[in-house]
Amino acid sequence: MLERLKTLCALPGVSGHEGPVRAYLKKELAPLGLKTVVDPLGSLHVRRPGPGPRILLAAHMDEVGMVVSGIREDGTLAYSGAGLDARVLVGKRVRIGTGAPMAFGSFGTSASQGSIPGVIGCKAIHLQKEEEFKRTFPHEELYLDIGAKDKKEAAQAVRIGDPVWFDVEPMELGGLLCAKALDDCIGCAILLELLQEDYGCDLWAAFTVQEELGLRGAMATAHRAEPALALVLEGTTANDLPELSPPKAVTRVGGGAALTVMDARTLALPEMVAALIKTAQRHAIPYQLRQGTKGGTDGGAIHQACCGCPVGGVSVPCRYIHSPNSLASPADIRAAYELARAFLRDQMWNEVIRHA
């Protein structure tokens, strides 16, 4: 599972441009002989028919990133992004496009034919005024530099709307995994592993798109699946810095699978939280409660769909989330997988689904 996760993290998957991630997932799913369907928005659906209720497992394929929004006269590029803190961007290497790596100027009219390197730039520290030195440069004052000498040359390599993603390779950092896109390649890797077996329910797995832009893929997925219960598999915030009190840390890397009680989009049913805790305790799986209400997951869209659906969140703490270098513990990843698997194998949905 960890090797699959590393492969997923290395792929480009900016919101709205999840094609490479989707293609890899379809390839990995092929040996299982399960039917896969791609909906009109691009979410990948996989079904394991069974005698029990319809249970939805969801993880989103997209990662935070940028798109080219303009080409300046000097050949630098303006960008638009979502879910990114400008403070983590300056000087970072990026690639533009989703195809195979190519050198600048080696292909035609669009980065859709390949991907070219770039750097996120800003005014040099030596040239900053005193007030500029004391503040964070906003996105509007940053730019993409691809080495083009002018607008005409840049326009031969990129076009407006091309995706921009961090050019970093996964690596081990002590006992942790360091990579981009852990949110939510972690969920996708866990979901791939869960699909290896049956659980006595009508299992519907969804690898959704555009979660980072407002849970868009999940909205369509919920109406297509009409589940009786859903589990969302995610990477979540770990703010476990030494000087912070436990609530402000939200979750802690190495503390086990993180269970959602509430966030900005979801208030989990007490029965769902209790069932997940009971499962973790029964199987001696390390877990923690997510302490924080900011942010949201696909569950925010799923639980409101159709006639309503109880949703549980099983997440992996990620330090420096939504940055080029997030950190997660392989032990936490394993705990999240084991908890979701045990919940399904024990058919714990029976303790959650409310019958009329």
N, C-alpha and C positions, 0 to 999 in steps of 0.2 A: 504493500500500500504506500509506503514511504517513497519508493522509487517512482511510482505512478504520480505521486504528488509533486515530486521534483520536476518531472516531465511537464505536467500541467502548468506549474508556475513559470516555466521558461517560455511558454507559448504566449502570443499576443491575444488578449481577450477583452479589449476596451469595450465598454457598453455600446451596443449596436453593431459591433464588429467581432462577434464571438465565434466566427466560422472556424478558425484553427482549433479552438478548444472543442467545439462540437464534433469536428471531424475525428479528433483523437478519441473522444469518448465513444463514438460509433464504432471505431476500429476495435477498441477494447471490449465493447459489448458483443461484437459479432460472434465470438465463439460460444456464447450462451444460447444462441438460437432464438432470442427474444425479438419480437417485432418492435421496431422503433419508428416513431412518427415525429416529424418536425412540423410544428404548427406555423401559421402564417407570420408570426412575430420572430420565429427562430428558435423557440424553446424545444428541447429534445425530450420526448416522452417515451417511456418504456413500461410495459405492463407484464406482470406475472399473474395470470388469472388464478383465482383460488376460491374456496367455498365461503370464506368469511366476509366481513364488511370491507368496503373500499377504503384502503389506507393509503394516503399520499405521503411520499417522502420527497422533499424538495431541497435543492441546493442550486445556487445561481452560478452561471458560467462567467459572468462579466466581472471585470476588475475596474477600479478607478483608473482614469487616464485623461487624455486630452484629444482634441481634434484640431486640425489646422483651420483657422477662421479668417486668415488674411495673409497676403504676401506684400511686404513693404518694398519700397523703391530700392533699398540697400540690399535686398535679398534675404533679410531675416523674416521670420514668420510670426504672426500673431496666432494665439491659440485660445481655445475655450476648454475649461475643465470642470469636473464635478467631483466633489468629495475629497479634494486635495488641498492641503495647507501649503501656501506659497513658501513658507519657511523651510520646507524639506526639498525644494525643487532646484535651487540655484546650483549650477555646475554639474547637474546630473546628466548622464548620457541617456539618450532616448533613441528609438527607432521610429520611423514614420512609414506607415503602410503595414500590411499583414503578410506579405509574401516572403520569399527567401531573401536573406541578406544580400544586398548589392551595394556597390560603391556609387558615390554621387556621380551623376552624369552617364551612367552605364545603361540606362533604359529610357524609354520614351516619354509619354505624357502624363503618367500617373503612377503614384506609389502603390497602386493596387497590383501592379505587375511584380513588385518586389518590396523590400523595405530598405530605407537608407538611414545612415546614422546622423545624429544631431546632438547638440548640447543645449541645455537651458541656460541662457545668459542673462546678465543684468549689468548695470553700470559698475565699473571697477571700484573697489574700495578706496583707491587713491584719489578718485574723482568725485566721491560723494561729499555733499555738503554736510555740515554738522547735524542738521535735523534729519537728513536721510540716513546717516550712520546710526542714529538712535532708533530707527523704526524698521519694521519689516517691509520689504518691497512687495506691493500687491501684484496679483497676476497681471494686471494691465501694464505694469512696468517691466515685466519679464518678457522674454521672446525665445524663439527657437532659432539656432544658428546651424545651418547645414553646410556652411562653407561656400555658398553661392556668392558671386561677385555683384549681382544685381537682380532686380525683379524678374527680368526675362530669363536668366539662367535658372533661378529658383523655380519658376513656373514650368520649366521643362522637366523638373523632377517631382514636384508635388502639386496637389490641387486642393482647393478648399474642401474640407470634409474628410480628408485623410486622417486615420487614427494615429495617435502618438502614444507610445508605451515605453516604460522604463527598460533600458538595455542592461539587465543584470542577470547573472546566473545564480541559481540556488547554491548554497554552500552550508556546511556544518560549522557552527560557531559554538565551541565547547560541546555541550550535549544538546544544543538546540538547532533547529532548522532556521536558516536565514534566507528569505526569498521575498520577491514581490508577489502580489496576488494571492497571498494565503487566504484572504477574504475574496472569493470563497472557493479557491481550488481545494482547500481542506475539505469542505462539504462535498465537493464533487468526488474526491478520492474515496471518502467514506461511503458515499452512496454507491459508487462502483463496487466496492467490497461487499456491501449489503446485498446487492443484486445477485450474488453468487449462489444464494439458496432461497428456498421457499419458506413461508412463515404461516401458512394456513389462513391467509387473508387474500383479498383481491388487491394485490399490491400494484400501485401506480407510482412510478418514479419520474420525477421531472427535473431536468437540468434547465433552469430558467434563464432568460435574458433580461437585460436592462433593470436589474434590481437596484443598481446604484443611481438610476435616474427616476426612481419612484415606484419600484415594485411592479413595473409594467408587465413583464412576462408572467409573473405570478397571478395577476388579475385574470388573464386569459386562461392560464393553467387551471385555476380553481373552478372556473365555469365549465371547462372541458371535463375535468375529472369528477366533479361533484363528490368529494370524499366525505366519509363519515368522521374521519379524524386525520390529522396531518402532523408530521414531524418535520421541522425545518433544521437542516444541518448547516452550521455556519462557523466562520471565524469571527471572534468578537473582541471587544476592547479589553486589553490588559494595561492598566495604568499603574502597575505595581512598583512605583518608585519608592526609595527608602523613606522619604520624609512624609509620605502620604498615609493618612489613616485608612483602614480597610474599606470603608464605604467608597472613598474617593478612588481607590484602586480599581474598582468595578469587578475585575477578576484578577487572579494571580497565575502567572505561568508556572506550571508544575503542580498546581492545586487540583488537577482533575478536570473532568468535563464540567462545563458551565451550563446551568439550567436557567432558563428565562422565567422570571416571575412576572415582570412587566418591563416594557420599554415605551418608546414614544408612539408606537403603533399598535401595541398588543397588551392586553391584560390576560394572562393565562388563567384558565379555570383552575380553582384550587384542586379539583380532582386530577387534573393533568399533572400539576406539579407534584402532588402526593404520589401519583403512580410512578413517576420517574424516580423520585427519591426512594420509594419502596423497592423498585427494581435495582437501583444502585446499591442499596444496603443489603439486599438479599444476595447479590452476587459479589459483594465486596469490591465494587468499582469506585474509585476515587471520584468525588464530585464536589462542586461548590455552587452556590447560588449567585447569579449575576447581580451585583449591587450597583444599580444605575438605571436611569430611565431614559437617557438620550439614545438616539439611534433607533434603528428598526430593522426588521428582516422581512422576507417574503410572507411570513406569518401574518403581518399586518394586513395584507390583501386577502390571504386565504381564509382567515377566520370570519370575514364578513361576507363571503361569497354565498350565493344561492340562499339556502335556508339557515346558514350559519354552520360553523365547523370548529370543534375544539382543536387548538393547535399547541404543540409543545415545541420548545426550542432547546436543542442540544448543540452546544457550541464549544469551540476550542479557543482559549485565551491567546491573543496575539499582541505582543508588545510592538509599539510603533506601527499600528495598523494604518492602512491607507498611505503607506510610504513605500519607497523603493526597496526598503530592507526591513521587513517585519520578522519577528522572532516567535517561534512556537515550539512547544515541547513535544517530541514524539510520544512520550508517555501520555500526555493529555489527548493527543490525536487517537491513540489506542483506546483510551478510556471512553472517549466520545463514541467511537465505533462499537465498543463492547456494550455500552449502555443502550444505544439504539437497537442493537442486535438482540439483547436480552429482553428489551421491552416488546419487540415483535415476537420472539420465540415464546415468551411467557403469555402472549396474547393479552397484554395489560390494557388494551383498548376496552376490554370488558368492564374495567373499573372506571372508565372515563365517559364513554358514550352514553348519553341520556336517552332512554327510550320513552316515547310518548305513552 
